[in-house]
Amino acid sequence: MNKRYRSFSEFYPFYLSQHQDRTCRILHYIGSSLVVLTFIYILFSQQWGMLLLLPVIGYGFAWIGHYIFEKNRPATFEYPLYSFMADWVMLFRALTNRN
């Protein structure tokens, strides 16, 4: 990953190229969905300490997908903001059947 991306729209095709394995994508979807559900639970239960679990849940599933199935290094390490945004775009596009 030596290229520097100047915009999210420039970065997103690269991000998708790093998520070609179906199982890797599914693990991303599971992690992101669990983050949303856990966050809703935290809001209602007011268990604020559980906020610390959100990155573990989200990145845990994603990184398993990368290291075991995709066999690449997550883009998060070099592009944390763009990768975070791309996770949600990819999930939204999957939920709206626009892969």
Beta strands, then each sheet from edge to edge (+ up, - down):
end
